[in-house]
């Protein structure tokens, strides 16, 4: 067993510190690309046609029975875009899609009669971008702590690892659920 003395990082964590800095740098760069693509870079507007759609239901089983809740509509377009609206049906198949440049994330949908941007719940809409923004800031703060702080305790080291893993888990669950 390795003893910790005077709050210094133990030897086994000291060896893995450069690996953690590299992993955090990669994670920070990837999350900053997603954040910049959505918030800073200009968007592209294209005219598209809805090819098909499907209704999304959420079924919940309990010991008292089963309940089904209508969640929304998932749309597929001729240009390969997919998006989900919150319980709003788009009747006119001719739509205008606003998407990001790099990752082609659907940021807005409208037709001649109505704007459906506030009803989008897929991709990085509906507040999901804030998880990416928090992860970007967190990884860069963690890298600064690891590189510039002279004395770091085991607890601080493990908190950095676990917090960033928790944010990564949240982002992956959101991406898997809403894309």
Secondary structure, 3 states (H helix, E strand, C coil): CCCCCCCCCCHHHHHHHHHHHHHHHHHHHHHHHHHHHHHCCCCEEEEEEEEEEEEEEEEEEECCEEEEEEEEEEEEECCCCEEEECCCCCCCCEEEEEECCCCCCEEEEECCCCECHHHECCCCCCCCHHHHHHHHHHHHHHHHHHHHCCCCCHHHHHHHHHHHHHHHHHHHHHHHHHC
